[in-house]
Amino acid sequence: MAGLRLAIIVDPLSRMLPDKDTTFILMLEAQRRGHTLFAIDHRDLFTKGPDVHAMARRAEVHRPSAPGEPHWTHFESSIVALADFDAVLMRSDPPFDDDYLYATHLLSLVEERGVFVMNRPRGLRDANEKLYALNFPDCIPRTLVTRDMGQLKQFLAELGGEMIVKPPHGFGGLGIFHVHADDRNLNAILETMTDNGRKLLMAQEYLAAVRELGDERVILLDGEPLGAVARVPRDDEHRSNIHVGGSVKKVVIGDRERRICERIGPRLRADGLHFVGIDVIGDHLTEVNVTSPTGIQEIDQLDGVQLETPVIEFVERKVAELKR
């Protein structure tokens, strides 16, 4: 397809990890296919009349040839109307705060002007990465969402004395605790996490399979699985996130993963959540990551594939469909 103008809503390129970030490899592939990239901070979006504008900087990325060498180049910058782009990729990292929420509202206006936006802004607003999994009760572990301490302790007893607790707004493994009934810190943990009953907390059955099988990240494109990688926690950690020391291992997508993908795929497509990373432990879905899902570079390296190619091809197809 002829070169497109792609707006990448992204955090500062200087903070990217070129050997890990999925946004980096998507940008690299888009460049390889002849597309022109413009980097935009979601906090720079604004409206002027009926149009959404932003300060955009034309950018290129590249693999650094030596440690410490910059992996990006910025060129000219200017205020542009987002309706003038062929597509917008929303790739800002969490937290999903007020600024992020406002950005999705503005991107909905851009979508109404006929620009393909991935993921759909309305879908981003509706799909809390922890709570969205509640739409698939047959796929998730036993789960309680509440701010009530008594309910949390009763649920802990029902689960045999151990469970995972996490804030619904959390990301990257932050604020996730593996709690036990006999822990003298239990009350303090629950009081702190619920702000003494003022904040919702998600509690889930602890899945021991994480120690052996790992916490699998399955990448889905348009509701179909592209590839997967397992993140295995260190011996002294319950969290498997790579940035807290989890190791990665190869995963061959099998019946377990396909069953979950077939179950959630139609809903993802309906909600415009085109590019998603789900977390799977054993037979269970635990989270649905929609804001800036990652994992492609790890899968590429383990499987000898280039998952970024079908993702950018998908963007090209959606743009072509809108231009017909």
C-alpha positions as CSV (number, residue, x, y, z in Angstrom):
1,M,0.0,0.0,0.0
2,A,1.2,3.5,-0.8
3,G,2.9,5.3,2.1
4,L,0.5,6.3,4.8
5,R,0.7,9.1,7.3
6,L,0.5,7.4,10.7
7,A,0.1,9.3,14.0
8,I,1.5,7.3,16.9
9,I,0.1,8.5,20.3
10,V,3.1,7.5,22.4
11,D,5.1,8.4,25.5
12,P,8.4,10.1,24.8
13,L,10.5,8.1,22.4
14,S,13.5,8.6,24.6
15,R,11.9,6.3,27.2
16,M,11.4,3.4,24.8
17,L,13.3,0.2,25.2
18,P,14.3,-0.7,21.7
19,D,14.9,-4.4,22.5
20,K,11.6,-4.8,24.4
21,D,8.9,-2.3,23.5
22,T,6.2,-3.4,21.1
23,T,5.5,0.1,20.0
24,F,9.1,0.4,18.8
25,I,8.9,-2.7,16.6
26,L,5.5,-1.6,15.2
27,M,7.0,1.7,14.3
28,L,10.1,0.0,12.8
29,E,7.8,-2.2,10.6
30,A,5.7,0.7,9.5
31,Q,8.8,2.6,8.4
32,R,10.0,-0.5,6.5
33,R,6.8,-0.5,4.6
34,G,7.2,3.1,3.5
35,H,4.9,4.9,6.0
36,T,5.7,8.2,7.6
37,L,5.4,8.4,11.3
38,F,4.5,11.3,13.6
39,A,4.9,11.0,17.4
40,I,2.2,12.7,19.6
41,D,1.9,12.9,23.3
42,H,-1.7,12.3,24.3
43,R,-1.6,15.3,26.6
44,D,-1.0,17.5,23.6
45,L,-4.4,16.8,22.0
46,F,-6.7,19.8,21.8
47,T,-9.8,20.9,19.9
48,K,-10.0,24.0,17.7
49,G,-13.5,24.4,16.2
50,P,-14.7,20.9,15.2
51,D,-11.3,19.4,14.7
52,V,-8.8,17.7,17.0
53,H,-5.3,19.0,16.7
54,A,-1.9,18.3,18.3
55,M,1.7,19.1,18.2
56,A,3.2,16.3,16.1
57,R,6.8,15.5,15.5
58,R,7.9,13.5,12.5
59,A,10.0,10.7,13.8
60,E,12.0,7.7,12.8
61,V,13.3,4.8,14.9
62,H,16.2,2.5,14.4
63,R,18.1,-0.3,16.2
64,P,21.0,1.3,18.0
65,S,24.4,0.1,16.9
66,A,26.1,0.7,20.2
67,P,25.0,1.0,23.8
68,G,23.7,4.4,24.7
69,E,23.2,5.4,21.0
70,P,19.8,7.1,20.5
71,H,17.2,4.8,18.9
72,W,15.1,7.6,17.5
73,T,15.4,10.8,15.4
74,H,13.0,13.7,15.5
75,F,12.5,16.0,12.5
76,E,10.2,18.9,12.0
77,S,7.3,19.5,14.4
78,S,4.0,21.4,13.7
79,I,0.4,21.6,14.9
80,V,-1.7,19.3,12.7
81,A,-5.3,18.2,12.5
82,L,-5.6,14.5,13.3
83,A,-8.2,14.1,10.6
84,D,-5.4,14.6,8.1
85,F,-3.7,11.3,9.1
86,D,-4.6,8.0,7.6
87,A,-4.6,6.2,10.9
88,V,-3.9,6.8,14.6
89,L,-2.3,4.2,16.8
90,M,-3.1,4.8,20.5
91,R,0.0,3.4,22.3
92,S,0.3,5.5,25.4
93,D,1.3,3.5,28.5
94,P,-0.9,3.3,31.6
95,P,-2.0,4.7,34.0
96,F,-5.5,5.2,32.7
97,D,-5.9,8.6,34.4
98,D,-8.0,11.6,33.6
99,D,-5.7,12.8,30.9
100,Y,-5.9,9.4,29.2
101,L,-9.6,9.4,29.5
102,Y,-9.9,12.9,27.9
103,A,-7.6,11.7,25.1
104,T,-10.0,8.9,24.3
105,H,-12.9,11.3,24.0
106,L,-11.0,13.5,21.6
107,L,-9.9,10.4,19.6
108,S,-13.5,9.4,19.3
109,L,-14.1,12.7,17.4
110,V,-11.1,11.8,15.1
111,E,-12.7,8.4,14.5
112,E,-16.0,10.1,13.5
113,R,-14.1,12.0,10.8
114,G,-13.3,8.7,9.1
115,V,-9.8,8.0,10.5
116,F,-8.9,4.5,11.6
117,V,-8.0,4.6,15.3
118,M,-6.5,1.5,17.0
119,N,-7.7,0.6,19.5
120,R,-11.2,2.1,19.3
121,P,-11.4,5.0,21.8
122,R,-14.8,3.9,23.1
123,G,-13.5,0.4,23.6
124,L,-10.5,1.8,25.6
125,R,-12.9,3.7,27.8
126,D,-15.1,0.7,28.5
127,A,-12.5,-2.0,28.9
128,N,-10.8,-1.7,32.3
129,E,-7.9,-4.1,32.0
130,K,-8.9,-5.9,35.2
131,L,-12.7,-5.7,35.2
132,Y,-13.2,-6.4,31.5
133,A,-12.4,-10.1,32.1
134,L,-15.6,-10.2,34.2
135,N,-17.5,-10.4,30.9
136,F,-16.2,-14.0,30.6
137,P,-17.1,-15.6,33.9
138,D,-16.6,-19.1,32.5
139,C,-13.0,-18.3,31.7
140,I,-11.7,-16.5,34.8
141,P,-10.7,-17.8,38.2
142,R,-13.0,-17.4,41.2
143,T,-13.2,-13.6,41.6
144,L,-14.6,-11.0,44.0
145,V,-14.6,-7.3,43.4
146,T,-15.5,-5.3,46.5
147,R,-14.4,-2.6,48.9
148,D,-15.8,-4.5,52.0
149,M,-13.1,-6.0,54.3
150,G,-15.5,-8.6,55.7
151,Q,-16.4,-9.9,52.2
152,L,-12.7,-10.0,51.3
153,K,-11.8,-12.1,54.4
154,Q,-14.8,-14.4,53.9
155,F,-13.7,-14.9,50.3
156,L,-10.1,-15.6,51.4
157,A,-11.5,-18.4,53.7
158,E,-13.6,-19.8,50.9
159,L,-10.4,-20.1,48.8
160,G,-8.5,-22.0,51.4
161,G,-6.5,-19.2,52.9
162,E,-4.6,-17.6,50.0
163,M,-5.6,-15.3,47.2
164,I,-4.3,-12.6,44.9
165,V,-5.5,-9.0,45.4
166,K,-5.0,-6.1,43.0
167,P,-6.4,-2.6,42.3
168,P,-8.6,-2.4,39.3
169,H,-6.6,0.5,38.0
170,G,-3.2,-1.1,38.4
171,F,-0.7,-1.9,35.6
172,G,2.7,-3.6,35.2
173,G,2.3,-5.7,38.3
174,L,2.1,-2.7,40.6
175,G,0.0,-3.2,43.7
176,I,-0.5,-7.0,43.3
177,F,-0.3,-9.0,46.5
178,H,-0.4,-12.7,47.2
179,V,-2.0,-12.7,50.6
180,H,-2.5,-15.5,53.2
181,A,-5.0,-15.8,56.0
182,D,-2.2,-16.4,58.6
183,D,-0.2,-13.3,57.6
184,R,-0.2,-10.7,60.4
185,N,0.0,-8.0,57.8
186,L,-3.3,-9.1,56.1
187,N,-5.5,-6.5,57.8
188,A,-3.0,-3.7,57.0
189,I,-2.7,-4.8,53.4
190,L,-6.5,-4.9,52.9
191,E,-7.0,-1.6,54.7
192,T,-4.4,0.1,52.7
193,M,-5.5,-1.3,49.3
194,T,-9.2,-0.4,50.0
195,D,-8.3,2.9,51.7
196,N,-10.3,1.7,54.6
197,G,-13.3,0.6,52.5
198,R,-13.3,3.6,50.1
199,K,-11.7,1.9,47.0
200,L,-12.6,-1.2,45.0
201,L,-10.3,-4.2,45.1
202,M,-10.2,-7.2,43.0
203,A,-9.5,-10.5,44.7
204,Q,-8.9,-13.7,42.7
205,E,-8.1,-17.3,43.4
206,Y,-4.4,-18.0,43.5
207,L,-3.4,-20.2,40.5
208,A,-0.4,-22.4,41.4
209,A,0.1,-23.1,37.7
210,V,1.9,-19.8,37.4
211,R,5.0,-21.4,39.0
212,E,5.3,-24.1,36.4
213,L,3.5,-22.8,33.3
214,G,4.1,-19.1,33.9
215,D,1.7,-16.2,33.2
216,E,1.1,-16.4,29.5
217,R,0.8,-13.3,27.4
218,V,-1.3,-14.1,24.3
219,I,-1.3,-11.5,21.6
220,L,-4.6,-11.2,19.6
221,L,-5.2,-9.3,16.4
222,D,-8.8,-8.8,15.5
223,G,-9.8,-11.4,18.0
224,E,-7.5,-14.1,16.7
225,P,-4.3,-15.3,18.5
226,L,-1.0,-14.3,16.8
227,G,1.4,-15.7,19.3
228,A,2.2,-16.2,23.0
229,V,5.0,-16.1,25.5
230,A,5.1,-17.3,29.1
231,R,6.5,-15.1,31.9
232,V,7.7,-17.2,34.8
233,P,8.2,-15.5,38.3
234,R,11.5,-15.7,40.2
235,D,11.6,-18.0,43.2
236,D,11.4,-15.0,45.5
237,E,8.5,-13.3,43.6
238,H,4.8,-14.0,43.0
239,R,4.7,-11.5,40.1
240,S,5.8,-12.7,36.7
241,N,6.2,-9.3,34.9
242,I,9.4,-9.1,33.0
243,H,10.4,-5.7,34.5
244,V,10.3,-7.2,38.0
245,G,12.6,-10.1,37.1
246,G,10.3,-12.6,35.4
247,S,11.9,-14.8,32.8
248,V,10.4,-15.7,29.4
249,K,9.9,-19.1,27.8
250,K,8.4,-20.3,24.5
251,V,4.7,-21.1,24.3
252,V,3.0,-23.1,21.5
253,I,-0.6,-22.0,21.4
254,G,-2.8,-25.0,22.2
255,D,-6.3,-25.9,23.1
256,R,-6.3,-24.0,26.4
257,E,-5.4,-20.7,24.8
258,R,-7.6,-21.2,21.7
259,R,-10.6,-22.0,23.8
260,I,-10.2,-18.6,25.6
261,C,-9.5,-16.7,22.4
262,E,-12.6,-18.2,20.7
263,R,-14.7,-17.2,23.7
264,I,-13.6,-13.6,23.9
265,G,-12.7,-12.8,20.2
266,P,-16.3,-11.8,19.1
267,R,-16.6,-9.4,22.0
268,L,-13.2,-7.9,21.3
269,R,-14.1,-7.3,17.6
270,A,-17.5,-5.8,18.6
271,D,-15.8,-3.4,20.9
272,G,-13.1,-2.4,18.4
273,L,-10.3,-3.8,20.5
274,H,-8.2,-4.9,17.5
275,F,-4.8,-5.3,19.2
276,V,-5.0,-7.0,22.6
277,G,-2.7,-8.9,25.0
278,I,-4.5,-11.3,27.3
279,D,-3.0,-12.9,30.4
280,V,-3.6,-16.6,30.9
281,I,-2.6,-18.8,33.8
282,G,-3.3,-22.5,33.4
283,D,-6.9,-22.8,32.1
284,H,-7.9,-19.3,33.2
285,L,-8.1,-15.8,31.8
286,T,-6.8,-13.2,34.3
287,E,-6.5,-9.9,32.5
288,V,-7.3,-8.3,29.1
289,N,-4.7,-5.7,28.2
290,V,-5.9,-3.1,25.7
291,T,-4.0,0.2,26.3
292,S,-0.5,-0.6,25.1
293,P,-0.2,-4.4,25.1
294,T,3.4,-5.7,24.7
295,G,5.1,-9.0,24.2
296,I,5.8,-9.0,20.4
297,Q,9.6,-8.7,20.6
298,E,9.8,-11.6,23.1
299,I,7.6,-13.8,20.9
300,D,9.6,-12.8,17.7
301,Q,12.8,-13.8,19.4
302,L,11.6,-17.1,20.8
303,D,9.6,-18.2,17.7
304,G,11.6,-16.8,14.9
305,V,8.6,-14.8,13.6
306,Q,7.7,-11.1,12.9
307,L,4.4,-10.5,14.4
308,E,4.7,-6.8,13.8
309,T,4.1,-7.5,10.1
310,P,0.5,-8.8,10.3
311,V,-0.3,-5.9,12.7
312,I,0.8,-3.2,10.3
313,E,-0.9,-5.1,7.4
314,F,-4.1,-5.0,9.4
315,V,-3.8,-1.2,9.8
316,E,-3.3,-0.9,6.1
317,R,-6.4,-3.0,5.3
318,K,-8.5,-1.0,7.7
319,V,-7.4,2.3,6.1
320,A,-8.1,0.9,2.6
321,E,-11.6,-0.1,3.7
322,L,-12.3,3.4,5.0
323,K,-11.1,5.0,1.8
324,R,-13.4,2.9,-0.5
